[in-house]
């Protein structure tokens, strides 16, 4: 009789094979279009970007005026007028300094010529002397050359072919041409300044409306997260730019005053130049320093001005970079050093010198946008200074690369702010779970599995002397700039280590039999558990699954065993072999405390009727706490367990006093 057909399953959805290529091509085309738009539209984009950055700088001042009940429009107008006054004063100061310096240059002509002669004697003069000696030596070695007779056939002897001097006279420029020649360098900056101020006024007047439009564009699905991220980013960016502007102005004032004391002409000009160039990361200060040092070396009567100028720039940069900046906005700008250099090259190529000055603020805005907008997360990954991999991912990557030394360095760093058991739970356990998932997918080769086991055992052995103690963590200060997202550090729980078992206080010793599952990485998890048991006052023995398999289970004597801990990554899925092992353990040692790990919170193993009287642990912390609690429940007059023996009386496993590092299942 034919069977009735089962329920018809819907056909599997098959994506076209070239879909990823199409998306990659679309992303590439979009990137090229954006770069071309930035390059060819720089005449329009530069004023808009400057206006946006100016609005970030003026936003705190506008908010302050609004709190004084000035009103929105008057507050914006007053802030823009103050900004225009400052820009005008700076421009007038630069112009006056340039004019004064140009007028005073003839005074330093003698000193400049003397320095040039000195430099020529030290370089060109010695080179000419060396060449002259070499030429005379060659003449002594080579035969005398005959002089060529001068006659009509020699064109060099004919005065007719000598070149005639030619003078070029330009026509006298008209008044209109003179006006255009002198006003054209001034009109362009004034035009850009006017556009920047007008756009900044509208941005400050419509901040809420622009914020709502950006929320609609990027985060309409989660209004709470998008609103919080936008407000947080705007507030902290304003504070960062204001702090950076304050530091740069302070450094410029110190440089100007110091150069004036040293006697360098144009000290105010070099101070303003230093303040502006400090917006260029790493090299901005030293670009201004090179110009000032060269000028001091040229106009100074001796070399004292040259030396003191170098000392002034060096000391100021060190104090500002290592003391003042960390106090105001932390040790980091939120950008990786490589990203800062690449951004400076890119923006200077796109927009020239203005792009070089704006490279850090622009890239910082992109990074913060990438931290709050999922579609732009790649910007934070590429340019941010946060680690690209989590500690657990980095742990697993080091295991794959067979580099336990770097993993140990990472562990020592993390142990400064968390306990050992927290490190094992948050880093090692999660990293081994990544490895376990890859093993289940069949992507880990035998050689990679061997390297993972060897590296992990080296790490565990390296942490044998580490104490699982309480770590006091000082609260982190809030960074003024939005370099940390609001949910930064979530998921990292710095907990206290579990309680210890004190044999003297309890009146008896407690031992744990730790059995590893048959998964490829279970021996590593069991080794970590045994190490933690011993650090918390418990005697522990390690046994592999093969000693408790169905064929060899009858050879093991479990008499006197009071605490059994089964550790396996397979516990999350509760496979048949593990259920059978637990059943056999219940039958052979019904009075023993049975603790199973490592499960998930909703693991089916927790609902098994077979293990209802057992404890299921999710982490190493819960394993240790469950074993300590079971040990405290033991009778004080119980006989201490000296180890697990076979039926013939021979010791089957390591004694509780041996080093856990010596039990290397994969060595």
Buried (B, 14 or more C-beta within 10 A) or exposed (E): EEEEEEEEEEEEEEEEEEEEEEEEEEEEEEEEEEEEEBEEEBEEBBBBBBBBBBBBBBBBBBBEBBEEEBEBEEBBBBBBEEBBEEBEEEBEBBEEBEEBBEEEEEEBEEBBEEBEEEEEEEEEEEEEEEEEEEEEEEEEEEEEEEEEEEEEEEEEEEEEEEEEEEEEEEEEEEEEEEEEEEEEEEEEEEEBBEBBBEBBBEBBBEBEEBBBEBBEEBBEEEEEBBBBBBEBBBBBBBBBBBBBBEBBBBBBBBBBBBBBEBBBBBBBBBBBBBBBBBBBBEBBBBBBBEBBBEBBBBBBEEEEBBBBBBEBBEEBBEEBBEEBBEEBBBEBBBBBEEBBBBBBEBBBEBBEEBBBBBBBBBBBBBBBBBBBBEEBBEBBEBBBBBEEEBBBBBBBBBBBEBBBEEBBEBBEEBBEBBBBBBBBBBBBBBBBBBBBEBBBEEEBEEEBBEBBBBBBBBBBBBBEEBEBEEBEEEEEEEBBBBBBBEEEEEEBEBBEBBEBBEBEEBEBBBBBBBBBBBBBBBBBBBBBBBBBBBBBBBBBBBBBBEBBBEEEBEEBBBEBBBBBBBBBBBBBBBBEBBBBBBEBBBEBBEEBBBBBBBBBEEBEBBEBEBBEEBBBBBBBBBBBBBBBBBBBEBEEEEEBBBBBBBEEEEEBBBEBEEEBBEBBBBE
